[in-house]
Amino acid sequence: MDVFAFLNHADGSVYAECQAEHTTPTFLGVFERHLSKHSPTESLHYVMDNLSTHCGYPFCQMVARHSGVECPPEKELKDPAKRRQWLQSEEKRIVIHFTPFHGSWLNLVEIWFGIMAGKFLGESFDSPEQIRMAFDAFLAEWNTVLAHPFRWSYDGKGLHRKVVKRFNAMLSTAEQIEMRTLTKQMRLMTSLLNQHLAEVEEEVWNEFAATLGRRTPVIMDMIQQEDGPQRKKKAQEALRALTIALSECLTIEKAAA
């Protein structure tokens, strides 16, 4: 059972549907039904994560149609980065704002998902229909009684350091980490090195580099044992990119010091 939810940031109300899967046709249908709740001339801004269905060409076509603009040819939007760039452009009625990679938790709807899970997912159900009924009851209660806007109270101070320290600790038990998670974490570290190097103290980066150096043979062995060819390739690329970023960025930092 997949829950599609649209949180109105202004008042905390939620439009949501339960569906059996998260395929592109299902996503487009749910999105179009949410659009129908609004005036066809109203400017709408959506915040989404980088799931492939959220930046596919069929979605671009639908956004263009409901924005009253012409969708660029598919060959001009041949890769996800170009499609995301077009979807984010503000020269149309519907604008999509994507959270950073590995940062889907920055979407305020994730707070609502946490409340939803705590309210009814701990119960026992005999069928998908019972789950749907319980969800509908919670949704009705939320929109009539509980809805309220969310406001961030955390200013992000020290977050980059915490992320590096956390992955540094995770590396000590790398054998227990699922390959997809490990790949995502390595990509996240590469992004932090390339874009937020100064947000983390040099000694923390050096500690992480030392830990990664010690654990690289283990990680390489895990990658070699990975059965999925795509997962193996992505993990190899992520490890290579992280190793290069560490070498280049820490060398630059030491030279600047």
Secondary structure, DSSP 8 states (H G I E B T S, - for coil): -EEEEEE-TTT--EEEEEES---HHHHHHHHHHHHTTS-TTS-EEEEE---GGGG-HHHHHHHHHHHTS----GGGG-SHHHHHHHHH-SSSSEEEEE--TT-GGGSTHHHHHHHHHHHHTTS--SSHHHHHHHHHHHHHHIIIII----------TTHHHHHHHHHHHHGGGGGGS-HHHHHHHHHHHHHHHHH-GGGS-HHHHHHHHHHHHHHHHHHHHHHHH---HHHHHHHHHHHHHHHHHHHHHHHHHHHH-
